[in-house]
Amino acid sequence: MTPPRPGPLARARLLTSPSVAPAVVREMERITGRPAETDLTTAPDGPFVCVGSVLPEALRTPDLLWFHSVNAGTDALLAAGPWPGGALLTRTVGRMGERIAQYTLAWILAECQSVPEHTAQHSRYEWRRLPSELAAGRTAVVHGTGRIGGAVAHLLRSCSLRTVGVSRTPRAVPPGFDRVVLAGSDEETAALAEARWVVSTLPLTGATEAYFDTARFTAMRGATFVNVGRGATVDMAALEAALHGGAVRRAVLDVLPDEPADPGDPVWRLPRTVITSHSAGITADEDVVADFGACWEAVREGRTPALAVDTGRGY
């Protein structure tokens, strides 16, 4: 994907969603040197840049040069309709990888130290010694080897876990991983069998929908499954069967196929499962400003931003 040409960018109007915080808008005005407009109901005459979480149908025109998403995931944007040809799409990651990595490590250590069991004992006024487990030397299989998956692997490896990445395409081993295997290969199946923890950071695309199916959960031999990617990458019926059958020891789900889960949703009754409210990697205002600024500088210089999304692949 090529960035917009300098000429059209120089005269492009800046549109921001009303949901973007005023302080963020002011910073974007400073970065771009132009006022922001918040009316997204009609497309302006001439080229424009838009910042927000959704792209209204009225703005899906050939005059859209660039859309910067305030979120890391862009699956909803791309699923809403054909992406305007030639328009650049970038996303916000910020320190999300660091936040998600700490979330993942926290749940791994909590399990090793029997934190859920100690909490339950406390509520019963019960004193009973519980065994602990060392995380060091155990294997964590991380699906997704990009910015977020790499951050997760880097932190886990710093605690002496073995880290195996799963990637859709052959690539050199990125920092943080001991090795990388191909998705769908026999090597992935073998890695799942040796895993103590399986962590998903996968985006939602046509290739990853229901990726974690009966076959993959069956390949796990008592691993704990942590999903910090997208909820719809998991076949929930397959996960439930694996939890009941023991192939999956526990599950920590920060994301679900349907959010928010209402009190009557069966996901709340999954055995040995903790559900958190899509909060592992909440985007901060400073993340939006920093990433937009970096993308603006790259585009202004004619470079493709590092946070550009391949709209064909979906990430």
C-alpha positions, 0 to 999 in steps of 0.5 A: 500500500502506497502513501498519499502523494504529498500534493493532495496531502498538503491540501487535505482536510482533517476530519475527526470522529466526535468520539475522539477526545478533544485533547487528542484532536488538538494534538492532531491539529498541531501535528497537521497544522490545520483545523479539524472538522467533526461532521462525518455525515457528508464527504468534503469536496476534495481530498481528506484525511479521517481519524476515528473508529468507524468510517461512515459510508458517506466517507467511502469515496475516492477523495479519502486519502487516509483513514487512521483508526484509533483502535488496533483491530481493523476487522470491523472497518474492513467488514463494513464494506469495500475499502476505498481503492487507494486509501491508506489505512493505519491503526493505533498500537501504542503501548498495547503490546506492553499492556497485553504482555503484562496482562498475559504474564499476570494470569500465568503467574496467578495460575502458577501461584494458585491465586484463584484457589487462595482467593476461594479459600479466603472467602471460605475462611479456610487455611490450607497450603497449596502447591505452586508451580514454576513458570520457568522452563515451561513452553508458551505457544503464542499465535501471532508474531507481530507487534503484540505477539512479539511483546508477549513473547519478549516478556514471557521469555524474560521470565525464562519461559520457552516461547514458540511463535505461530505464523501464517507465513515463513519468516525469520525468528523475531525477537522474543521467540525461541522459534517460529512454526507455520500455522497448520503444519505438523510443527504447530500440532507438536508445539500445541502438545508440549505447550503449558500455555497457548496465547492467541494474539490473532487478528480477525480475518477470513483466515483466522475466523474459528481458527481455534477449533476442535482439532487445535484444542484436542492437540493441547494436552492440558494447556491453559488457553489465553485469548487476547486477540479476537473472540471470533477466532475461537470456536466456543463450542470446541473450547467448551468441549475441550474444557470439559474433556480436559484437553484445555486446563483453564481458559482466560478470555479477554475477548468474546465472539459477542460482546458484551456478554449479558448475564445469561450468556453461557460463556459465564458458565464455562468451567475453569474460565475467567472472562475479562471485559476486553480490557487487556490492552485499552488504548490510551489517548497518548497512544493515538497521538503518538501513532498518528504523529508517526504515521503523519511524518511517514506519509509526509515524507512519502514513506509507508507507515509501519502501522499501515494495514494490508487491507487484503490480508486484514492486518 
